[in-house]
Amino acid sequence: MPERDPGPSVKDDELYEKLRDEGNSKEKSARIANAAANESRSSVGEKGGTSGSYEDWTVDELRNRAKELDLTGYSDLNKDELIAALRNH
């Protein structure tokens, strides 16, 4: 698998890639990786809350999240397509 280039704004490429491989969105992965680079990985990890996997969400909840993120074209997507769109925005 070719390595993804998160761009110059991501300060911890290794952590970013690990988070993306776990299924986190680009935005969330970059935010966590940058926070870890500014502080420390352990202190950032202690802050985290819990959130269910997108697979546990209903289609309505996924559509609401897509709306919050200003995604477009999500209204006709099925659950798997919504999850992919949210993870790749």
C-alpha positions in Angstrom: 0.0 0.0 0.0 1.5 3.4 -0.9 2.1 5.7 2.0 -0.2 8.6 2.2 1.2 12.1 2.4 -0.7 14.1 5.0 0.9 17.3 3.9 3.0 19.9 5.6 0.4 20.8 8.2 0.7 17.5 10.0 3.4 17.5 12.6 3.6 13.8 13.5 3.3 11.8 10.2 3.7 8.4 12.0 0.9 9.0 14.4 -1.3 10.4 11.6 -0.9 7.3 9.5 -1.6 5.0 12.5 -4.8 6.9 13.2 -5.9 6.8 9.6 -5.2 3.1 9.5 -7.5 2.7 12.5 -10.3 4.3 10.5 -10.2 7.9 11.8 -11.0 10.8 9.5 -8.3 12.9 8.0 -9.4 15.9 10.1 -9.4 13.9 13.4 -6.1 12.2 12.6 -4.4 15.5 11.8 -5.9 17.2 14.9 -4.7 14.4 17.2 -1.2 14.1 15.6 -0.7 17.9 15.8 -1.8 18.0 19.5 0.6 15.1 20.3 3.4 16.9 18.6 2.7 20.1 20.6 2.4 18.3 23.9 3.2 14.6 24.2 1.4 11.5 22.9 0.6 10.3 26.4 -1.0 13.5 27.6 -3.1 13.7 24.4 -4.2 10.1 24.9 -5.4 10.9 28.4 -7.7 13.6 27.1 -9.6 11.4 24.7 -13.2 10.5 25.3 -15.1 7.6 23.9 -17.1 7.5 20.8 -18.7 4.5 19.2 -17.6 3.2 15.8 -19.5 4.6 12.8 -20.7 1.0 12.2 -22.7 1.3 15.5 -24.4 4.6 14.3 -27.8 4.7 12.6 -28.0 6.0 9.1 -29.8 9.1 10.4 -27.0 9.7 12.9 -24.4 9.3 10.1 -26.4 11.8 7.9 -26.5 14.3 10.7 -22.8 14.0 11.2 -22.2 14.5 7.5 -24.4 17.6 7.7 -22.4 18.9 10.6 -19.2 18.5 8.6 -20.8 20.4 5.6 -20.4 17.3 3.3 -22.5 17.3 0.2 -24.3 14.5 -1.7 -24.7 12.4 1.4 -28.6 12.1 1.3 -28.6 9.3 -1.2 -25.7 7.3 0.3 -26.2 4.0 2.0 -24.7 3.3 5.4 -21.4 1.9 4.1 -21.0 4.8 1.7 -21.8 7.3 4.4 -19.1 5.8 6.7 -16.6 5.9 3.9 -17.5 9.6 3.1 -17.1 10.5 6.8 -13.8 8.8 7.2 -12.4 10.3 4.0 -13.6 13.9 4.2 
